Amino acid sequence: MKTGAKVEPLRPKRKCPECGGESQRATYPFCSQRCKDIDLNRWLSGSYAIPVTETDENLTDE
């Protein structure tokens, strides 16, 4: 076995999407449980939404 070999982490380091702090392994990609919970609350309350565009096909069904 080589000694002194460089070990690459499984995941690259990223900034926390909530506060910009350094992400932690236990709460990846967030820096803490608090930031993770804030993001989950936004999803559950409907703050995050995927925009939908109506097509002519959908409008004629009404």
C-alpha positions in Angstrom: 0.0 0.0 0.0 1.3 3.4 -0.9 1.9 5.9 1.8 1.3 9.6 1.3 -1.2 9.0 -1.5 -3.8 11.7 -2.0 -7.3 10.7 -0.9 -10.1 12.4 -2.8 -13.4 13.0 -0.9 -16.5 11.3 -2.1 -18.3 14.6 -2.6 -16.7 17.9 -3.5 -17.0 20.7 -1.0 -19.9 23.0 -1.7 -21.3 26.1 -0.2 -24.6 25.8 1.8 -27.5 26.9 -0.5 -29.1 28.7 2.5 -26.3 30.7 4.1 -23.2 30.2 2.0 -21.3 28.5 4.8 -19.2 25.3 4.2 -21.3 22.2 3.9 -21.0 19.4 6.5 -21.0 15.7 5.8 -23.9 14.9 8.1 -26.3 17.5 6.6 -24.9 17.7 3.0 -25.3 19.9 1.0 -26.2 22.2 4.0 -24.0 23.4 6.7 -26.3 22.6 9.6 -29.6 21.0 10.5 -31.1 24.5 10.9 -30.4 25.4 7.2 -31.7 21.9 6.2 -34.9 22.5 8.1 -35.4 26.0 6.6 -35.1 24.5 3.1 -37.5 21.7 3.9 -40.1 24.2 5.3 -39.9 26.2 2.0 -40.7 23.1 0.0 -43.5 22.0 2.3 -45.1 25.5 2.4 -45.1 25.8 -1.4 -42.5 28.7 -1.6 -40.6 26.7 -4.2 -42.7 25.9 -7.3 -41.9 24.7 -10.8 -43.5 27.1 -13.3 -46.0 25.5 -15.7 -46.9 26.9 -19.1 -50.3 26.1 -20.5 -50.3 24.7 -24.0 -53.1 24.9 -26.6 -53.8 21.2 -26.0 -54.5 21.7 -22.3 -56.7 24.8 -22.9 -59.1 23.0 -25.4 -59.9 20.3 -22.8 -61.8 22.8 -20.7 
